[in-house]
Amino acid sequence: MNQMMQPFVKLITLMVALLGLSVALIGVIGLVLFLSYSGVQLPSLSEEEVTAPQAVAAVPVVKALADPSGMWKAPDLASLDSDPNGDEIKYGRELIANTSEYLGPNGKVKAISNGMNCQNCHLQAGRAPLGNNYSAVASTYPKVRARSGQSEDVQKRINDCFERSLNGQALSRDSREMKAMVAYINWLGKDVPKGESPQGVGLYEVPLLDRAADPSKGKLVYDSQCAVCHQPNGEGIAKPDGTGYTYPPLWGKNSYNSGAGLFRLSRFAGYVRANMPLGATFENPMLTDEEAWDVAAYVNSMERPSKDLSKDWPDISKKPMDHPFGPYSDEFSEEQHKFGPFKPIKEAKAQTK
């Protein structure tokens, strides 16, 4: 009898086990449904399998400043290999890129400048769109410039930079170095029609603020965006071999003097808006308009070498709105001409034309 009942006992035991498993499964499903209905997020298999952090696309703070499709493009340097004047042009480019190595305080040719390079202001040796490039020099010089009141050629323009931005001495017009730099600058603009200026020439024109540029706000920008390269004291980082700077000084005895173009706030603001901090371009700018104006105000409020400007602007009515030294043909103060607001000055000047 017991032997006859054993199969039935095993069957009943199996059925009870299956029943218990079914009840447990129903309970789990019910719990999941309840949690989902209650808004609790449950991990999916794909989420559990991800072990590496996922890259998040950066959202640009500011948009591109210009359409790159129409921008001037410099001639290909590789073409100089077959140019009959290629060696001279290459030397000119080398002088623009590494001015201090040849003409700085320890220059191998002559010591006539402060240790900065031409390309500290004219980026990529004058080849960068909206980077103070040389694209329109050959096509527009010689020309009468209001600052001197005279007709100037390319040699005069180069020496202006030596005496102002490089706070040094003029280079001999007949020197090998002057001829090479002129050859390089003319080569860069060889495809620009005479009298024309291509898109991307010079610097970006930053929209005017409704207030004065603020050096105290600019210091905050400088400390967070600029000091890592140019240093908190603004003196830059010199090369160990004494041939110049890895990052140039923005103020102090070795920086540009008070007669340089970048000492005008609109010029400095345009320069940094499209090119700074390191890595920024006109396509991917990193500063806002206000930040550019304010950091320009901070940098240009610091001490730097002075230059005799008594012969500049013989017709004072032609002084730009942000020339920081009087006398002026209007009633606005030196302080406002230096830091703004510039809109009233611009409007008053327009009414006198």
C-alpha positions in Angstrom: 0.0 0.0 0.0 2.8 2.4 1.0 4.6 1.6 -2.3 1.5 2.3 -4.3 1.1 5.7 -2.6 4.6 7.0 -3.2 4.1 8.2 -6.8 1.1 10.2 -5.7 3.0 11.8 -2.8 5.8 12.9 -5.1 3.2 14.3 -7.6 1.4 16.2 -4.8 4.8 17.6 -3.5 5.8 18.8 -7.0 2.4 20.5 -7.5 2.7 22.3 -4.2 6.2 23.5 -5.1 5.0 24.8 -8.5 2.1 26.5 -6.8 4.5 28.2 -4.4 6.8 29.4 -7.2 3.8 30.7 -9.1 2.6 32.6 -6.1 6.1 34.1 -5.7 6.3 35.1 -9.3 2.9 36.7 -9.2 4.0 38.7 -6.1 7.2 40.0 -7.8 5.2 41.0 -10.9 2.7 42.8 -8.7 5.4 44.6 -6.8 7.0 45.8 -10.1 3.7 47.0 -11.4 3.0 48.8 -8.1 6.4 50.5 -8.1 6.1 51.6 -11.7 2.6 52.9 -11.2 3.9 54.8 -8.2 6.6 56.6 -10.3 9.7 54.7 -9.0 12.4 54.4 -11.7 13.8 50.9 -12.0 17.2 50.3 -13.6 17.1 48.7 -17.0 19.6 46.1 -18.2 21.3 48.6 -20.6 21.8 51.1 -17.7 23.3 48.5 -15.5 25.7 47.4 -18.3 27.1 50.9 -18.8 30.3 51.3 -16.7 32.0 54.3 -18.4 30.8 57.9 -18.0 29.0 59.2 -21.1 30.4 62.3 -22.9 28.0 65.3 -22.7 28.1 67.6 -25.7 29.3 71.1 -24.6 26.8 73.9 -25.1 28.5 77.0 -26.4 28.0 80.1 -24.2 28.2 82.4 -27.2 27.7 81.9 -30.9 30.1 82.3 -33.9 30.9 85.9 -34.6 31.0 85.6 -38.4 30.2 83.2 -41.2 33.5 81.3 -41.9 32.5 80.5 -45.5 33.3 84.0 -46.8 36.4 84.6 -44.7 39.8 85.5 -46.3 42.2 82.6 -46.4 45.9 83.1 -46.4 47.9 81.6 -49.3 49.4 78.1 -48.8 52.8 78.3 -47.2 53.8 75.1 -49.1 53.6 77.1 -52.4 56.7 79.0 -51.3 58.8 76.0 -52.1 58.4 76.8 -55.8 58.3 80.6 -55.5 61.4 82.3 -56.8 61.3 84.7 -53.8 60.3 81.9 -51.4 63.4 82.1 -49.2 63.0 85.8 -48.6 59.3 85.4 -47.9 59.9 82.5 -45.5 62.5 84.6 -43.6 59.9 87.4 -43.4 57.4 85.0 -41.9 60.1 83.8 -39.4 60.8 87.3 -38.3 57.0 88.0 -37.8 56.6 84.8 -35.8 59.8 84.9 -33.8 60.7 88.6 -33.8 62.4 88.5 -30.4 64.8 85.7 -31.4 66.2 88.0 -34.1 65.5 91.6 -32.9 64.6 91.3 -29.2 66.8 92.1 -26.2 69.0 89.2 -27.0 68.4 89.2 -30.7 70.8 87.4 -32.9 70.6 90.2 -35.6 70.0 93.3 -33.5 68.6 94.3 -30.1 65.8 96.8 -30.9 62.6 95.5 -29.2 61.0 94.5 -25.9 61.0 90.7 -26.3 57.5 90.3 -27.8 56.8 89.0 -31.3 54.8 90.6 -34.1 52.5 87.6 -34.0 51.5 88.3 -30.4 49.3 90.9 -31.9 49.0 89.6 -35.4 48.0 86.0 -34.8 49.5 83.1 -36.7 52.0 85.5 -38.2 49.3 87.6 -39.6 47.2 84.8 -41.1 44.3 84.4 -38.7 40.8 85.7 -39.7 39.8 88.5 -37.3 43.2 88.0 -35.7 44.7 91.3 -36.8 45.9 89.7 -40.0 47.8 91.3 -42.9 45.3 90.5 -45.7 44.6 94.1 -46.7 48.1 95.7 -46.2 49.3 95.2 -49.7 46.0 96.2 -51.2 45.5 99.5 -49.2 49.1 100.8 -48.7 50.5 103.4 -49.3 47.7 105.5 -47.8 47.2 108.6 -45.7 46.7 107.8 -42.0 44.9 110.2 -39.7 47.2 109.4 -36.8 50.3 110.8 -38.6 48.4 113.0 -41.1 50.8 111.7 -43.7 51.0 109.1 -46.5 52.5 105.9 -45.1 54.0 102.9 -46.8 54.3 99.4 -45.5 57.8 100.1 -44.1 56.4 103.0 -42.0 53.6 100.8 -40.8 56.1 98.1 -39.7 58.2 100.6 -37.9 55.2 102.0 -36.1 54.7 98.5 -34.6 58.4 98.3 -33.6 58.2 101.7 -31.8 54.8 101.2 -30.2 53.6 97.6 -29.8 57.2 96.3 -29.4 58.2 99.5 -27.5 61.5 99.6 -29.4 63.4 101.3 -32.2 62.7 101.6 -35.9 64.3 99.0 -38.2 66.4 100.3 -41.1 64.3 100.5 -44.2 67.1 99.0 -46.3 67.9 96.1 -44.0 67.5 92.5 -45.0 65.0 92.0 -42.3 62.7 94.9 -43.4 62.8 93.7 -47.0 61.9 90.2 -45.9 58.9 91.3 -43.8 57.6 93.5 -46.5 57.9 90.6 -49.0 56.0 88.3 -46.7 53.2 90.8 -46.0 52.8 91.6 -49.7 52.7 87.9 -50.5 50.0 87.3 -47.9 47.8 89.9 -49.7 48.7 89.0 -53.3 45.3 87.8 -54.2 43.3 90.8 -52.7 42.4 93.3 -55.4 43.9 96.8 -55.0 41.9 99.1 -52.8 39.8 96.3 -51.3 39.7 94.7 -47.9 38.5 91.1 -47.6 36.1 89.7 -45.0 37.9 88.9 -41.8 40.5 91.7 -42.1 41.6 93.3 -38.9 39.7 92.8 -35.7 36.1 92.0 -34.7 34.0 95.1 -34.0 32.5 94.5 -30.6 29.0 96.1 -30.1 29.2 99.1 -27.9 27.9 98.9 -24.3 25.3 101.2 -22.7 27.7 101.7 -19.8 31.4 102.3 -19.3 33.7 99.3 -19.4 34.5 98.3 -15.9 38.1 97.4 -14.8 36.9 95.8 -11.6 34.6 93.4 -13.5 37.5 92.9 -16.0 39.8 91.7 -13.2 37.4 88.9 -12.4 37.5 87.9 -16.1 41.2 88.2 -16.2 41.8 86.1 -13.0 39.5 83.3 -14.2 40.4 83.3 -18.0 43.7 84.9 -18.6 46.0 84.8 -15.6 47.0 81.1 -16.1 49.0 82.1 -19.2 49.7 85.8 -18.7 50.2 85.4 -15.0 48.5 87.3 -12.1 51.0 90.1 -12.4 50.5 90.4 -16.2 54.1 89.9 -17.0 53.6 86.7 -19.0 55.9 83.7 -19.1 59.4 84.2 -20.5 61.2 81.4 -22.4 64.0 79.9 -20.4 66.5 80.6 -23.1 65.8 84.4 -23.0 64.6 84.6 -26.6 61.2 85.9 -25.8 57.9 84.8 -24.3 55.8 81.7 -24.3 52.9 83.9 -23.2 53.5 87.7 -23.7 53.2 90.3 -21.0 50.0 92.4 -21.1 51.4 95.2 -18.9 54.6 96.2 -17.2 57.9 97.4 -18.7 58.1 94.7 -21.4 54.6 95.1 -22.8 53.2 97.4 -25.5 53.4 101.1 -24.8 50.7 103.8 -24.6 50.9 104.5 -28.3 50.1 101.0 -29.5 46.8 100.2 -31.2 45.8 97.7 -28.5 45.9 100.5 -26.0 42.6 101.6 -27.5 39.8 99.7 -25.7 37.8 98.8 -28.9 40.9 97.3 -30.5 41.8 95.2 -27.4 38.2 94.1 -26.9 37.9 93.0 -30.5 41.1 91.1 -30.3 40.1 89.1 -27.2 36.5 88.7 -28.2 37.4 86.6 -31.3 40.7 85.1 -30.1 41.0 84.7 -26.3 41.5 82.9 -24.0 43.7 80.4 -25.6 41.7 78.1 -27.9 39.0 80.6 -28.8 38.3 81.6 -32.4 35.7 83.7 -34.1 33.8 80.5 -34.8 34.0 79.4 -31.2 34.4 82.5 -29.0 34.6 82.0 -25.2 33.9 85.5 -23.9 30.8 87.6 -24.1 30.8 91.2 -25.4 30.7 92.6 -21.8 33.5 90.4 -20.7 35.7 91.5 -23.6 35.1 95.2 -22.9 35.7 94.8 -19.2 38.8 92.7 -19.4 40.2 95.2 -22.0 39.5 98.0 -19.4 41.3 96.1 -16.7 44.4 95.3 -18.8 44.7 98.8 -20.2 44.2 100.4 -16.7 47.5 98.8 -15.6 51.0 100.5 -15.8 53.0 100.2 -19.0 55.6 102.2 -20.9 54.6 105.6 -22.2 55.3 107.1 -25.6 55.4 110.7 -26.8 52.2 111.2 -28.7 52.5 114.9 -29.2 52.8 114.6 -33.0 49.9 112.1 -33.3 46.5 113.2 -34.7 47.4 116.6 -36.1 43.7 117.0 -36.9 42.2 116.2 -33.5 38.7 115.9 -35.0 39.8 112.7 -36.5 40.8 111.0 -33.3 38.8 107.8 -32.8 36.2 107.7 -30.1 38.4 105.6 -27.7 41.7 107.4 -28.1 42.6 107.8 -24.4 44.5 111.1 -24.5 43.3 114.6 -25.2 42.9 117.2 -26.4 39.6 116.5 -28.2 37.3 118.3 -30.6 34.3 117.4 -28.3 33.4 118.0 -24.7 33.8 114.5 -23.4 36.4 113.7 -20.8 39.6 111.6 -21.1 38.0 109.1 -18.7 35.0 108.6 -21.0 37.2 108.5 -24.1 39.2 105.7 -22.5 36.5 103.6 -20.8 33.2 104.8 -22.3 30.3 104.8 -22.5 31.2 105.4 -26.2 27.7 105.7 -27.7 27.3 109.4 -26.8 30.8 110.1 -28.3 30.0 108.3 -31.5 26.6 110.0 -31.8 28.1 113.4 -31.2 30.9 112.8 -33.8 28.3 111.7 -36.4 26.4 114.9 -35.9 29.4 117.0 -36.8 30.0 115.4 -40.1 
